[in-house]
Amino acid sequence: MDHAKGAPANHDWAADGYWRNRRLSPAQLQIHDIRLEPTSRSGAGAILEIRETLPSSLLPELEDRDRLSETLHFEDAAGSRNEEYNLRALAAEFGWMNCLRSNSVQKSVEDNEGRKLRWIHISSKYSDYLRGCLVALSDWTKNPPDTIAALHQLDHAVYQNERFSKHGRYFAPFAQKLVDRRPDSEDGEEMPMLLSVPFMDWTVQGPPPPLRFQVDPREGYQSSKSSSHLIRSVLQHFYRLEDTEDRESQQVFTKHKPWLTDRSLDLKVRRWYGHYPTSLNVDELWILVIDARHVVTFSSNQSWKSRWPPLQLSARIMEVSFRGIRNSFLSSPFDQEYTSSTHIVTALSGALGMLHRSFWSDIPLCLSDRYASYLGHLQYRLHRSPSTKLVMDLLQVQEELNIVIQVMDQQMELVQNLQATLRSGKKEPPPMSPSERRRQTGSISQAEVATYRQLSFSHLSDPAAQLLENLQREYADLVDLRENSNSLINRTIQLVNIRLEDHGKAILVFTIVTIIFLPLSFVSSFFGMNFSDIRSMESTQRLFWIISGSLTVGTVGFAIFLAFYGGAIVNRFVGWRDNRSRRARVPEPTPRPIIPGTSSGFKSFEVLDAMRPRGTGTLGGF
């Protein structure tokens, strides 16, 4: 971590009234700088590294925290009084973040002041932060109308893509440029862009553990006026308008706990996760590109998770995704520059690959392993005792797999659109030899540097292509699991139907025996009653068999008659009852009363003749 000279290691931000009344303060941000740094091997050159900057090291720059609100001419930039008021409010609330902006770009390892890129991560998802960060981190000295246009387009993108549900607000997946590229723009200049993509992450059942810090005191408060996007479970993500609280305990992550029967797995899970991953959530990653050197990302607060192993999203991007992208840079034959478009792919790789082994082979109990293990458990139950309960469990697995596959479809579609957007308008540089790349960029070839091992199974040099290939590999595994669950459902239903057929035969036998012996039991009980008139009868058992046989034949015949004709009789009776009630409700027509003395005296033909129109002329009399 970087420390400014003379700056205290810790600073009490809450003691300052200026920061205490702000929605965001430097202590609530995670600021990372990507720079060229020398390697540990002598004469090896330089390599890209990412370092986190302590908030206390920013105190010298923050002395000029009101610079934006004091120097920006709002009346010239705004097009109306209302827009001017909004700009002043945003500059007053978020203007201090303009001190985090740096226009100096690092060209070589000897440049200690510049940087390749500054990445800011905010562990909260309020759409108000998007507008504040865009206003505060933009360069108002170049082209203020472009910044105003980007702000308008950002409001339009939020309005068009924000959705509402019973479980809170959320964004539909989208990637949208906020300003179109100008013809006179420089080659390395990148326009503002906003992305939102869902990704899956694990959590614990019930309320999460205590957070290490709280970004906004309103976080977690759900109301119709709140603009926060709350984290949702995988069922809440799909059933937007239904209450799924009673079904959360039926999640595969909640029901299936493989560590209970495997001691070594239990130790590995507790050592890696720190908690038992017993629930699956769907979170959102927002990426706001300010320009080629400044990127801001937003996600839910995960500060209750560890930073090593990198279970928090920001740590995952910094420790895993960035190193994989850097390795692909080293293996590329082209001279590439790390800009905001590259960091978009880095952030997406960290979020979308959070639970996938293709992005990080060291992760235990990845997403596909959890579902594969549970399907294996259900298959074992299928061989032992197929039942309708097993069918319901398989349908639950298939439902969750469909939701996960739907989320991955959205992710791959967004990555493909982003890949086409990043490639448009860019010329591919000519390939350079390793010596030329080492001489111009200060980097070294992959064979000469001791970096982290390649964290991706892909050998493609394009980071976006690597991301898409890894997603497609995981997608294929999940589709195979869904097909396996479908075959298990069909097989279970067939076995259950076979067992039901055997049960039906047994029930038929018991029914026949019951119908035959029920009259005999009744007659035997009747003649066995201890009454004088029955006990003193002089009849022989011939009377018993006559009555029993007649009653048995009548009962069996009546049962067969009801079995074959009972439905038709019931339908006729219901129809007769409905017709009768309908006739009872319809009133009979009452005859029209004739009042004496009101007759007109015309016959029917006379009335028609009087109503006939008379013509004029010579033929009028006819």
GUVEX-56232 format. One line per field, with one value per residue (C-alpha): residue number from 1; x, y, z. Coordinates in pm, whole numbers, plus 32768, in hexadecimal, padded with zeros to 4 digits. Layout:
% residues N
num	NUM/...
xx	X/...
yy	Y/...
zz	Z/...
//
This chain:
% residues 622
num	1/2/3/4/5/6/7/8/9/10/11/12/13/14/15/16/17/18/19/20/21/22/23/24/25/26/27/28/29/30/31/32/33/34/35/36/37/38/39/40/41/42/43/44/45/46/47/48/49/50/51/52/53/54/55/56/57/58/59/60/61/62/63/64/65/66/67/68/69/70/71/72/73/74/75/76/77/78/79/80/81/82/83/84/85/86/87/88/89/90/91/92/93/94/95/96/97/98/99/100/101/102/103/104/105/106/107/108/109/110/111/112/113/114/115/116/117/118/119/120/121/122/123/124/125/126/127/128/129/130/131/132/133/134/135/136/137/138/139/140/141/142/143/144/145/146/147/148/149/150/151/152/153/154/155/156/157/158/159/160/161/162/163/164/165/166/167/168/169/170/171/172/173/174/175/176/177/178/179/180/181/182/183/184/185/186/187/188/189/190/191/192/193/194/195/196/197/198/199/200/201/202/203/204/205/206/207/208/209/210/211/212/213/214/215/216/217/218/219/220/221/222/223/224/225/226/227/228/229/230/231/232/233/234/235/236/237/238/239/240/241/242/243/244/245/246/247/248/249/250/251/252/253/254/255/256/257/258/259/260/261/262/263/264/265/266/267/268/269/270/271/272/273/274/275/276/277/278/279/280/281/282/283/284/285/286/287/288/289/290/291/292/293/294/295/296/297/298/299/300/301/302/303/304/305/306/307/308/309/310/311/312/313/314/315/316/317/318/319/320/321/322/323/324/325/326/327/328/329/330/331/332/333/334/335/336/337/338/339/340/341/342/343/344/345/346/347/348/349/350/351/352/353/354/355/356/357/358/359/360/361/362/363/364/365/366/367/368/369/370/371/372/373/374/375/376/377/378/379/380/381/382/383/384/385/386/387/388/389/390/391/392/393/394/395/396/397/398/399/400/401/402/403/404/405/406/407/408/409/410/411/412/413/414/415/416/417/418/419/420/421/422/423/424/425/426/427/428/429/430/431/432/433/434/435/436/437/438/439/440/441/442/443/444/445/446/447/448/449/450/451/452/453/454/455/456/457/458/459/460/461/462/463/464/465/466/467/468/469/470/471/472/473/474/475/476/477/478/479/480/481/482/483/484/485/486/487/488/489/490/491/492/493/494/495/496/497/498/499/500/501/502/503/504/505/506/507/508/509/510/511/512/513/514/515/516/517/518/519/520/521/522/523/524/525/526/527/528/529/530/531/532/533/534/535/536/537/538/539/540/541/542/543/544/545/546/547/548/549/550/551/552/553/554/555/556/557/558/559/560/561/562/563/564/565/566/567/568/569/570/571/572/573/574/575/576/577/578/579/580/581/582/583/584/585/586/587/588/589/590/591/592/593/594/595/596/597/598/599/600/601/602/603/604/605/606/607/608/609/610/611/612/613/614/615/616/617/618/619/620/621/622
xx	8000/8073/80AF/80E7/8215/81BB/8054/7FD5/7F94/7E37/7D51/7C0C/7B24/79EF/7A85/7A7E/7926/7964/797E/7882/776B/77D5/7733/788B/79DF/7B3D/7B2D/7A06/7AB3/7BAC/7CA3/7D95/7EA6/7F30/809A/81D5/82C1/8416/8420/84E9/85D2/86F7/86F5/85A1/84F2/839D/8246/80E9/8080/7F49/7F6B/7E66/7E85/7E3E/7D3B/7E24/7F28/7E32/7E2A/7F16/7E3F/7CFC/7D64/7CDB/7B97/7AAB/7B61/7A55/792D/79EB/7A80/7974/7894/7746/767F/774A/7749/75DA/74C3/73B6/738C/731F/7451/7530/749E/74D8/7640/7685/75F0/76C1/77FE/77BF/7786/7881/7968/7A82/7AB6/7B4A/7C89/7CA5/7CC7/7E1E/7E6B/7FD2/8007/812F/8213/8332/838F/845A/831E/82B3/819D/80CB/7FFF/7F68/7E0D/7D59/7C43/7B4C/7A65/7930/7885/7729/762C/7574/7527/756F/76DD/76F1/7698/7778/78AA/7877/7863/7984/7A7F/7A46/7B39/7A72/7B94/7B82/7A1C/790A/77EC/785D/784E/76F0/7684/7718/7658/7513/7555/75A5/7454/73AC/7463/7401/7297/7288/7331/72C2/71BD/70E0/7085/6FFF/7165/71EE/7271/7365/73FD/73C2/7512/758B/76C4/7696/777F/772A/77D3/7812/7977/79CA/7A7E/7B8F/7BCF/7D25/7D7C/7D9F/7C74/7B4F/79F0/7922/7865/777A/774E/767B/7689/7603/76F0/76C8/776B/774F/76DB/766A/7507/7454/74DB/7644/775A/77B7/7855/79AA/792E/77EB/77F2/769C/75BE/7491/7524/743A/730A/7201/70E9/7046/7112/7262/7344/7421/7438/742A/74CC/73D2/73CC/73C7/7251/7207/72C3/71D5/708F/7086/6F20/6F01/6F68/706E/70BF/7022/70E6/7240/7282/724D/7377/747A/7586/74B5/7441/7579/76A2/77AE/78A2/77CC/783E/799F/7A90/7BA3/7AA9/7A23/7B7F/7BC1/7A78/7AA7/7C0D/7BB6/7A66/7A67/78F2/7820/779A/762C/7579/7598/755D/7550/760D/764C/778F/7783/78A9/78BC/79CE/7A2D/7B43/7C6A/7D16/7BFB/7B00/7A05/795E/7838/77BE/771C/77D8/78A0/7985/7920/79E0/7B57/7C46/7D33/7CC8/7C30/7ABE/7A5F/7A1F/7B24/7C2D/7BCD/7BFB/7D47/7DE4/7D5C/7CBF/7DC5/7EE4/7E3E/7E09/7F6F/7FF0/7F26/7FC5/811C/80C6/8032/8105/8074/80D6/7FA7/7F58/7E96/7D6F/7C0C/7B8E/7C82/7C1D/7AB0/7B08/7BD7/7AB3/79C0/7AAA/7ABA/7942/78C0/79C0/7984/7904/799B/7AD0/7B2B/7B84/7C3D/7C97/7CE7/7B82/7AE1/7972/7938/77DB/77D7/7868/774F/763F/76FA/772A/75BB/754C/762D/7583/742B/7496/74F8/739D/7307/73AA/733E/71D6/713D/7021/6F5A/702A/715E/70B1/706C/71DA/724F/715D/71ED/734E/72DC/722F/7369/7440/7353/7377/74F3/7501/741E/7509/7634/757D/755B/76C9/7747/7665/76E9/7854/781B/777E/7897/799B/7902/78F1/7A5C/7AD3/7A0F/7ADF/7C29/7D46/7E0A/7F77/807E/8130/8278/83A1/83E5/851A/8456/8343/8446/84F5/83BB/82D6/83C9/8311/83B3/8350/828D/83A9/848D/83AA/8344/81D7/80AC/8055/7F5C/7E0C/7D43/7D37/7D1D/7E4C/7DA7/7E58/7D15/7C95/7B2B/7B4F/7BDD/7AB9/79BA/7A64/7A6A/78FB/78A2/795F/78A5/7760/778F/77C8/768B/75C0/763D/75D0/7478/7457/74C3/73BC/72B6/7313/730A/71B0/712D/71C8/713E/6FE0/6FEF/7058/6F4F/6E45/6EB5/6E97/6D46/6CD0/6D30/6C86/6B4E/6B3E/6B5B/6A4C/6969/6991/6949/6818/6785/67BA/6721/65ED/65B1/65E5/654D/63E1/643D/64D7/63A3/62AF/6387/6391/621A/61BE/62BF/621B/61B3/603C/5F22/5E68/5FA2/603A/5EF3/5EBA/5E6E/5EF9/6026/6163/60B4/6017/6170/61FE/60CD/60E0/625D/626B/615A/61F7/6352/62D6/6216/6342/6434/633F/62FB/6473/64B0/638B/6416/6573/64FD/63CC/63F4/649F/6393/6280/6325/6351/61E3/6173/624C/61C9/6060/6096/6139/601E/5F1B/5FBF/5FE6/5E75/5E1A/5EE2/5E4B/5D01/5BD3/5B6E/5A42/5933/590A/57CA/56BF/560E/54A4/5454/55B7/5597/55F2/54E5/55DC/5604/575A/574C/56C5/57EE/58E1/582A/582F/59A7/59F2/5A8A/59B0/5A43/59F9/59A6/58C1/58F6/58BD/5769/57EF
yy	8000/815D/825C/83CD/845D/84FE/847A/83C0/824E/8274/839E/83CF/8438/8435/8542/863C/86D4/86FE/8586/8526/85CC/8537/8404/8396/83D0/8357/8252/81AB/818C/808B/8140/8079/80F1/8021/8076/7FF2/7F76/7ED0/7D5B/7CB1/7C12/7CEE/7D6B/7CD2/7E19/7E80/7DE9/7E69/7E61/7ED2/7F7C/7FF4/815B/81A8/82BC/8367/8392/8472/857F/866D/8660/8681/87D5/885D/8796/88B5/890E/8889/8932/8A7D/8A88/89E7/8AE1/8A36/8B45/8B14/8997/8966/899A/89FA/8A71/891A/8877/897F/8936/87BF/87F7/88D2/87CC/86B5/8786/87E1/8674/85BA/86CE/8668/8530/8613/8608/8496/84E6/84EC/8553/84D5/8387/82AD/8273/81B7/8114/8246/831A/830F/8412/8388/824C/8176/8177/81CD/80E2/8141/803D/809D/7F8D/801A/8030/817A/820D/8366/8302/82D7/8441/84BE/83FA/8464/85D4/85C7/84F7/858B/8681/87C5/8881/87C7/87BD/880D/87D1/8667/863A/86D1/85EE/84C1/8521/8537/83E9/834B/83BD/8330/81E2/81C4/8216/811F/7FF8/8011/7F0F/7EEA/7DAF/7D3F/7D0E/7E64/7F17/7E83/7EC9/7DFF/7D9B/7EAD/7F56/80B3/81C4/8311/83E5/838A/8395/84DB/84DB/85BF/84EE/8460/82F4/8297/8361/829A/831B/82F0/81A8/8101/7F89/7EB4/7D39/7C39/7B3D/7A21/7A14/7940/79AE/7917/78BA/79C2/7B1F/7B5B/7B81/7CE0/7DC2/7E5E/7FAF/8049/8122/81C3/81BB/8182/8040/7F1B/7FF7/7F93/8080/810E/824E/81A5/8198/8081/7F3B/7E29/7CD7/7BC3/7A4B/7976/7939/7AA9/7AFB/7A21/7A4C/7BC6/7BF1/7AC7/7A93/797E/7984/7830/7798/781B/76F0/760C/7698/759A/7664/7653/74E8/7440/7454/7365/73C8/7314/71C1/721F/728A/7301/73CF/7467/74DA/7563/7623/76BC/771C/77B2/7858/7896/7849/7738/77AB/7754/7843/78C2/7A31/7B07/7C4E/7D68/7E00/7F65/7FE9/815E/81C1/832F/8333/825D/8280/8281/816C/814D/8003/7FC4/7E88/7E1C/7E32/7CF2/7D6D/7C49/7B63/7B39/7BEB/7AC3/79D1/7ADF/7AA8/7C17/7C90/7DA4/7CB4/7BB1/7CB0/7D26/7BD8/7AEA/7B94/7CA3/7BAC/7ACF/7BFB/7C6A/7B13/7B1E/7C71/7BD7/7ABB/7BA4/7BF4/7D56/7E89/7EC2/7FD7/7F9C/808B/8098/7FB0/7EA8/7EDC/7EA9/7D47/7D1D/7D80/7CA8/7B7F/7BA7/7BC5/7ACB/79C4/79E1/787A/77D7/76FB/7764/78BD/7840/76D2/76EA/772F/760D/75B9/7685/76B6/758A/74A8/7500/74A3/7371/72EF/731E/7274/714F/713C/713F/7032/6F55/6F8C/6F34/6DDC/6D9D/6E15/6EED/6FC4/70FC/71B8/7168/71F4/733A/7353/731B/7425/7517/74D4/7500/7647/76D8/7661/770F/7853/7837/77EC/7914/79F8/796F/79A9/7B17/7B26/7A91/7B70/7CA4/7C35/7BFA/7D52/7DEE/7D3A/7DC2/7F1F/7F1F/7EA0/7FA2/80CA/8034/7FD1/7E9D/7EFE/7E41/7D2A/7D81/7CAE/7C66/7D42/7E69/7E3F/7E29/7F60/8035/7FCB/7F50/7E04/7CB1/7B74/7A6C/7974/7A62/7ACF/7A12/7A79/79C7/7895/78C2/78D2/788C/774E/7821/7877/7997/7AE5/7BB0/7BD3/7BF3/7AB4/7A03/7A76/7A03/78B2/786C/78C8/77E2/76C3/76ED/771D/75CF/751E/75B0/7556/73EF/73EA/7468/7357/7255/72D5/72BD/7153/7104/719E/70CA/6F91/6FD3/7012/6ECA/6E05/6EB0/6E5D/6CF0/6CE2/6D8E/6C88/6B73/6C2F/6C52/6ADB/6A9D/6B9D/6AFA/69A6/6A37/6AEE/69B3/68EA/6A01/6A1F/68A8/6876/69BB/6941/67F3/68A8/6983/685E/6796/68BA/68EB/6782/6774/6888/6817/6867/6779/6796/674B/6650/6587/6564/6403/6436/6376/6405/63F1/6542/65D5/6567/65DC/6738/6749/66D6/67C3/68E9/6897/687D/69C2/6A78/69FE/6A55/6BAD/6BF0/6B88/6C5E/6D8F/6D4E/6D51/6E35/6F02/7025/7043/7037/7148/7223/71FA/724C/7385/73F4/73BC/7483/75A4/75B1/75AE/76C8/778D/7768/77D2/7913/797C/7A3D/79E7/7AF6/7BBE/7C0C/7D78/7E03/7E85/7FBC/7FD0/80F6/8129/8066/8134/8091/8037/7EDC/7E51/7E90/7FEC/803E/7FCB/8091/81CA/81A7/8179/82B8/8365/83D1/8514/8543/8495/8342/83B7/8312/81B6
zz	8000/7FB2/80C2/808D/8139/8282/8277/83AA/8383/8417/840C/84CA/83B1/8490/8570/8450/8421/82AD/8279/8382/82BC/816D/80D4/805D/80FB/809A/81AE/8100/7FAF/7F34/7E52/7D7A/7C91/7B72/7B29/7A8B/7B99/7B8C/7BC9/7CD7/7BD9/7B7C/7A18/79D3/7983/7A05/7A28/7A6B/7BD8/7C90/7DE2/7ED6/7F4C/80B8/80EC/81E3/80D0/8015/8123/8069/7F2F/7FFA/807C/7F34/7F54/7EFB/7DBA/7CCF/7D78/7D88/7C2A/7B53/7AA1/7ACA/7A1B/78DC/78E5/793C/7845/7942/7AA6/7B19/7A7E/7B18/7C70/7C43/7BD7/7D04/7DEC/7D51/7D5F/7ECB/7F2D/7E52/7DD6/7EC1/7DE9/7CDE/7DAF/7D58/7BE8/7B48/79E3/79E5/7938/7992/7867/7908/7A4F/7AB3/7ABC/7C28/7C0F/7AF3/7AD9/79CB/7A62/7BA6/7C0F/7D21/7DB9/7E85/7F52/7F26/7E0C/7E04/7CB0/7D46/7D62/7BE9/7BA6/7CBD/7C48/7ADE/7B3D/7C36/7B6F/7A15/797B/7960/78BF/7772/76F6/77F6/76FD/76D9/7852/785D/773F/77F4/792E/786B/77C3/7914/799F/786A/788B/79FA/79A8/7886/7931/7A9B/7AFB/7C2D/7CEA/7E38/7EAF/7E4D/7D1B/7C23/7ACE/7996/78FD/7814/778E/7707/7696/7734/7627/74BC/7445/7394/7243/72CC/7405/7448/740A/7579/75EF/7675/76A7/77E7/77FF/78F8/7923/7A08/7A17/7B12/7BAB/7CA3/7DF6/7F2D/8084/81CD/8225/82F0/833A/82CA/83CC/8445/8340/8370/82F7/827E/8147/8163/829B/81BB/812F/8163/8199/809F/8042/7F0E/7F2F/7F5F/7E2E/7EB6/7DF6/7EFB/7ED1/7E7B/7E95/7D5D/7D8D/7DC9/7C8A/7BBE/7C7E/7C7E/7CFA/7DE5/7F4D/7F56/80C8/8109/7FE6/803C/811D/7FEE/7F2E/7EC2/7F76/80B4/80AB/8029/8118/809A/81AC/82B0/822E/81C1/82D2/81E8/811F/8260/82C5/8169/815F/82B7/8267/8116/8149/82BF/82B4/821C/80C7/80FA/800F/7EAA/7E5B/7D22/7D41/7C49/7BCE/7B4F/7A87/7A43/7950/7977/7874/780C/7960/7A61/7AAC/7BCA/7C26/7D0F/7DBB/7F00/8048/807A/818D/826E/8184/8186/809D/8092/8015/7F37/7F78/7F61/7E00/7E0B/7E90/7D8B/7C74/7D01/7D5D/7C53/7B26/7AFD/7B07/7A02/791D/7954/78F4/77B3/776B/778F/76A1/759C/7466/745E/7520/75FF/76F3/7834/7822/78A7/7793/780D/7975/7917/78AD/79EA/7AC9/7A04/7A20/7B99/7BC4/7AC4/7B26/7C9C/7CBE/7B88/7B7E/7A1C/7AA3/7BD6/7BF8/7D6C/7DDE/7E9D/7E6D/7D34/7CAA/7BC0/7CD0/7DC1/7CCA/7C48/7DAA/7DFF/7CBC/7D16/7E69/7DC4/7CCE/7DF4/7E88/7D37/7D38/7E9E/7EA9/7D95/7E14/7DC6/7ECB/7DFC/7CC7/7D80/7DEC/7C87/7C09/7D09/7C88/7B21/7B78/7C16/7AF4/7A03/7AC9/7AD2/795D/7917/79DA/791B/77D1/7831/7893/774D/767E/7731/7704/7590/7566/762F/755F/741F/74B6/7524/73D3/730C/72A2/7318/7237/7294/72C0/71FA/72B4/7358/73B2/7523/751D/7490/7592/76A8/762B/75F9/7715/7819/7831/7813/7765/781D/7815/78D3/79EE/7B25/7B35/7BC5/7AFC/79E6/7A92/7958/788C/7752/767F/75C7/75D2/75D2/773A/76C6/75FA/772B/77FE/76FE/76CE/7844/7862/7742/77E5/792D/786E/77BC/790A/799F/786A/7888/79F4/7990/788A/798B/7A7C/796A/7921/7A96/7AAF/798E/7A1C/7B77/7AEC/7A2A/7B5E/7C31/7B2B/7B27/7C9F/7C93/7B97/7C88/7DA0/7CC6/7C91/7E05/7E4E/7D4A/7DF0/7F48/7EBF/7E22/7F60/8030/7F52/7F61/80D4/8151/8129/81C9/82F1/8313/830B/83FD/84EC/84CA/8516/862A/86F7/8852/8841/889C/8753/868C/877B/8794/861D/85A4/8443/83C8/832D/81DC/822B/8273/8124/8064/80FD/80EA/7F81/7F10/7FC8/7F40/7DD9/7DFF/7E97/7D8A/7C74/7D04/7D25/7BBB/7B47/7BFE/7B76/7A0B/7A10/7B4D/7A9E/7993/7A98/7B65/7A30/79D0/7B2E/7B39/79E4/7A4E/7B8D/7AD1/79D1/7AE3/7BA1/7A5C/7A0A/7B68/7B44/79F1/7A29/7951/7857/78D1/77CD/7771/7809/7718/778C/7715/7631/75B8/7475/7342/726A/7153/70CF/708F/6F18/6F57/7035/6F2A/6E21/6EF7/6F33/6DBF/6D25/6C25/6AD9/6A1E/68B0/67BC/685C/69BF/69D6/6991
//
